[in-house]
């Protein structure tokens, strides 16, 4: 019953997204896998991805045209059987599924407001606890990030606004330890999935600082800021099978990052965000929160935080042949921890976070090609935490053109959204359409 695996394998994926304020995105990646290249049971993988988006300028609500941002990623990974276990570690009993991993990653973000390059390398191990439970441990990860060009509009915001936002656009160096544990039984009778990821940065530097005779050693290495933090991510999924091909899919996820030391926030690459094709689908990617803040007045300035809570519910059913549909609801938001700007509207508080949960509902169509699923989701905002307290249930304003065209601007927390280039009020982004490959969860 066994079948030989191919020595060479190519894989490609594509994604297209858009929403009702004319922001478009295209993303694609290609991977190449070579098995047993070194004749030791190894696996070598190269992956490249390119993404392009049409975005607005920071501080403007005017519509943009053309693809004016670019994301590029390159990744090389090699894994070999077994784990080198010196000394008494060699007495550990393993099950023979362990592999040693070495990775090298380069990411480049060229946006309207800034350019950023990240280089990361790591050494890790992976293995199986049993059939559907796997783990990865990365005892050493090194990251270097560099911010190049920043626009005049972004510089003004960084100089006059949030000091924590300014800290996210510095160049930095960090070392870290990361571990993940995944139990995936979504295609078995249990129909569930649980993923845990725990990450720590600053361990090496903490030892260096503790052993130093100087008590004034700042969190810097080679003149660059050194971020120290602890971050935990949890994701749970459950599928409830109904009659025929009917299925109820649920998901809940949470993320929290705790910065410590001189830096009061996480580095930009470790902060979390909401919205997009696999999150709250009525908001564009990186367009939700934090807290009761909004990007309506700031144009396309990226929004991110240290805490994320999200839940999704989707009823999937067959329409005819390979055409399927889904009714869904998404809820959640992101928050910051120590933000002093905007009167702390983005910070997480126990008394306020329930009232800052965003909610959307929608309808999705999916065409099953067998080896992948093409989907389009139509999402409507139901509750928007960016609006003033008592005005957040936008469901009552769906059919009110006066509210959608102008009145809503005066109900936004903080600054009112700017007029467009023609002096006309921007229309409230009530509706969003997103395209994707495969199911969102």
Secondary structure, DSSP 4 states (H G I P E B T S, - for coil): ---PPPSEEEEEEEEEEE-TT--EEEEEEEEEEEETTTSSS-EEEEEEEEEEE--PPTT--S---S--EEEEEEEEEEEEES----GGGGGS---S--EEEEEEEEEEEE-SSEEEEEEEEEEEEEEEEETTEEEEEEEEEEEEEEEEEE-HHHHHHHHHS-HHHHHTTS-EEEEEEEEEEEEEETTSTT-EEEEEEEEEE-HHHHHHHHH-S-S---SEETTEE--EEEEEEEEEEEEEE-STT-EEEEEEEEEEEEEESS--S--GGG-B---STTS-TTS-TT-S-STT--STTTTT----BSEEEEEEEEEEEEEETTEEEEEEEEEEEEEBSS--GGGGTTB--TTTGGGG-EEEEEEEEEEE-SS-EEEEEEEEEEE-TTBPTT--BGGGGTT-HHHHHTGGGGGBSSSPPPP-TTSPPPPP--EEEEEEES---
